Amino acid sequence: MSTPLPSLIIGPAIVTWNGYTYYTKAGVKVDFQRATFFIETDFDGKIDERHQAQKTTVSLQPVGSIAGLTACFPYGVGAVGTRLFGTTNLPLVIVTKFGGASNTGQTITYPRAALTQCPPLRLQPTATLFGELAFTCLGDPTVQPNTSTAWEALADVAFADTSFDESAIITDNYSAAWGASPYNAMGSQTGFAIDLTLELGAIDDDSYGHVDLVLKSLTATARFVPNNLTQANFTALLANQNTGYIYPGMSLARATHDLVITGSGNQGSGHTLTATLKNAGPKQGSYRYGVDQHRFASLEFTSRRTWTSGTANPLLTLAAA
């Protein structure tokens, strides 16, 4: 019997969704996944595994362009309670640089996609802006799933995108302000990390599988390692004793201060980013005592939702200049 010979398919790709083109730092990962259930009997245990629902997850780390802020964080608090896929399909297209009949490129199109994991935002001079984000791709429930392009479509299309702009990739120095001195100009040893977390609920149908996802909640947190506070400053900020003690049942954001993290603009690109965690409050902190360790290991802020005249205020704002 002859040994099968390898036929390698390699090459970079970009992703387009909702009018934006995502260039990546380390490629695009695609995972097709099925949820299943087992058929069992007392005599024989599990005798078969059957299909329940399916999805495709597309994940990537954006290259870090400041122009991608809206594309990476498309949901505000007003979207809570809405269907992410909705009634209008937003296709996701993977566009390869090579491959296809002429080896000039291909497109893989998923007809119905939604961003389901916002990227961690990393504000520091030694890293680009974004961590990994993820999309979920589902079939179009208005199309019979046994048709040839109900889930994905492959086509030979020469790569032609020219939207890449290296000047919009920023790596800057940042400082944070929260209330009065000494917290109105806090530096960080390892930059600032902001996470916008989506809590999702699934809408399924027994005869179809996954139909849609609902945005149930949004939460925002920020973490950093203060590099210019004293230990007394750090302890007072945590409010775990003394006159500022936060009693059980109190909001961590009772001081009603925003945490404003501002770039210096010193990286020379002409772009400056300001991230504001609204109504932020210190949640927890860590200390380290060692011969070669900075005293503070982490400080985390959480946020509180507010409304004005019945209208929800933003949880996190990102402003680019």
Order of alpha helices (4+ residues) and beta strands (2+ residues): beta-beta-beta-beta-alpha-beta-beta-beta-beta-beta-beta-beta-beta-beta-alpha-beta-beta-beta-beta-beta-beta
